[in-house]
Amino acid sequence: MKKILVMNGPNLNLTGIRNKNVYGAETLEDINRELAAYGEGKGVQVDFYQSNHEGALIDKIHASRTDYDGVVLNAGAYTHYSYAIRDAIEAVQDFRRISVLTPVCVKQICGFGKDSYKMGIDLLLEIL
């Protein structure tokens, strides 16, 4: 069975709590439960990791190289600023309007709310 890791960066643990008019009322736990069921329906194991700490995210990206077939990452604000996470993503692959992560990822999917995660899972399953 394929294994996919869904990672979430800083402040995403407050999804459903902060700025509900922007992010909605569903919590990250609600979304993770839905994604786990979605993955099960596709025959893939989906695991989850969230951290507010850049170094912890980098360590998990490094570990994903041997532990998972692919990663769906919502890096939060780090999408726009973290060259350290960018380097970590580039390593395992052998300005709020600019993503520094996109050039080293298979694809950037954004603007679809929680469905962005499902689209990411589907994309990984196509290329794995």
C-alpha positions as CSV (number, residue, x, y, z in Angstrom):
1,M,0.0,0.0,0.0
2,K,1.3,3.5,-0.9
3,K,1.9,5.9,1.9
4,I,1.4,9.7,1.7
5,L,2.2,12.2,4.3
6,V,0.0,15.3,4.6
7,M,2.1,18.1,6.3
8,N,0.8,21.4,7.6
9,G,2.9,24.3,8.7
10,P,2.5,27.2,11.2
11,N,-0.8,28.2,12.5
12,L,-2.7,25.6,10.6
13,N,-3.5,23.8,13.9
14,L,-5.8,26.8,14.4
15,T,-7.9,26.0,11.3
16,G,-11.5,26.3,12.2
17,I,-10.7,28.5,15.2
18,R,-9.1,31.6,13.7
19,N,-10.5,33.7,10.9
20,K,-13.5,31.4,10.3
21,N,-14.7,33.8,7.6
22,V,-11.5,33.1,5.6
23,Y,-10.6,29.5,6.6
24,G,-14.0,28.1,7.5
25,A,-15.2,26.4,10.6
26,E,-13.8,22.9,10.0
27,T,-10.8,22.1,12.2
28,L,-7.6,20.6,11.0
29,E,-8.6,17.4,12.8
30,D,-11.9,17.4,10.8
31,I,-10.1,17.8,7.6
32,N,-7.5,15.1,8.5
33,R,-10.3,12.6,9.2
34,E,-11.9,13.4,5.8
35,L,-8.5,13.0,4.1
36,A,-7.8,9.7,5.8
37,A,-11.1,8.3,4.6
38,Y,-10.4,9.8,1.1
39,G,-7.1,8.0,1.0
40,E,-8.5,4.8,2.2
41,G,-11.0,4.9,-0.6
42,K,-8.1,5.3,-3.0
43,G,-6.2,2.4,-1.4
44,V,-3.5,4.7,0.1
45,Q,-2.5,5.2,3.7
46,V,-2.5,8.9,4.6
47,D,-0.6,10.1,7.7
48,F,-0.6,13.6,9.1
49,Y,2.0,16.0,10.6
50,Q,1.6,19.6,11.7
51,S,4.2,21.9,13.3
52,N,4.6,25.6,14.0
53,H,8.4,25.1,13.9
54,E,10.4,25.3,10.7
55,G,13.1,23.0,11.9
56,A,10.6,20.3,12.8
57,L,9.0,20.5,9.4
58,I,12.4,20.2,7.8
59,D,13.2,17.1,9.9
60,K,9.9,15.5,8.8
61,I,10.6,16.3,5.2
62,H,14.0,14.6,5.5
63,A,12.4,11.5,7.2
64,S,9.7,11.3,4.5
65,R,12.3,10.4,2.0
66,T,12.4,6.8,3.3
67,D,9.1,6.6,5.2
68,Y,6.6,7.8,2.5
69,D,6.0,7.6,-1.2
70,G,5.0,11.2,-1.4
71,V,4.2,14.4,0.6
72,V,1.3,16.9,0.3
73,L,2.5,20.0,2.0
74,N,0.6,23.1,3.1
75,A,3.6,25.1,4.4
76,G,1.4,28.1,5.4
77,A,3.3,31.3,5.6
78,Y,6.6,29.4,5.0
79,T,5.4,28.9,1.4
80,H,6.4,32.5,0.8
81,Y,9.5,32.9,2.9
82,S,11.3,29.6,3.8
83,Y,14.4,28.9,1.8
84,A,15.3,26.3,4.4
85,I,12.1,24.3,3.7
86,R,12.8,24.9,-0.1
87,D,16.2,23.4,0.3
88,A,14.8,20.4,2.3
89,I,12.3,19.7,-0.4
90,E,14.9,19.9,-3.1
91,A,17.2,17.6,-1.1
92,V,14.7,14.8,-0.8
93,Q,13.8,14.9,-4.5
94,D,17.2,14.1,-5.9
95,F,6.7,38.5,-0.3
96,R,3.3,36.8,0.1
97,R,2.5,36.7,-3.6
98,I,5.6,34.6,-4.4
99,S,6.1,31.0,-3.5
100,V,9.7,30.1,-3.0
101,L,8.6,26.4,-2.8
102,T,6.9,26.0,-6.1
103,P,10.0,25.7,-8.3
104,V,11.2,22.6,-6.3
105,C,7.8,20.9,-6.0
106,V,5.9,18.7,-8.5
107,K,3.1,21.2,-8.6
108,Q,1.5,24.0,-6.5
109,I,-2.2,23.6,-5.8
110,C,-3.9,26.4,-4.0
111,G,-7.2,28.2,-3.7
112,F,-9.4,25.2,-3.4
113,G,-9.6,25.0,0.4
114,K,-9.5,21.5,1.8
115,D,-10.0,20.1,-1.7
116,S,-6.4,21.2,-2.5
117,Y,-5.2,18.4,-0.3
118,K,-7.4,15.9,-2.2
119,M,-6.1,17.2,-5.5
120,G,-2.6,16.8,-4.1
121,I,-3.2,13.2,-3.1
122,D,-4.7,12.5,-6.6
123,L,-1.7,14.1,-8.3
124,L,0.7,12.0,-6.2
125,L,-1.2,8.8,-7.0
126,E,-0.9,9.6,-10.7
127,I,2.8,10.0,-10.6
128,L,3.8,7.4,-8.0
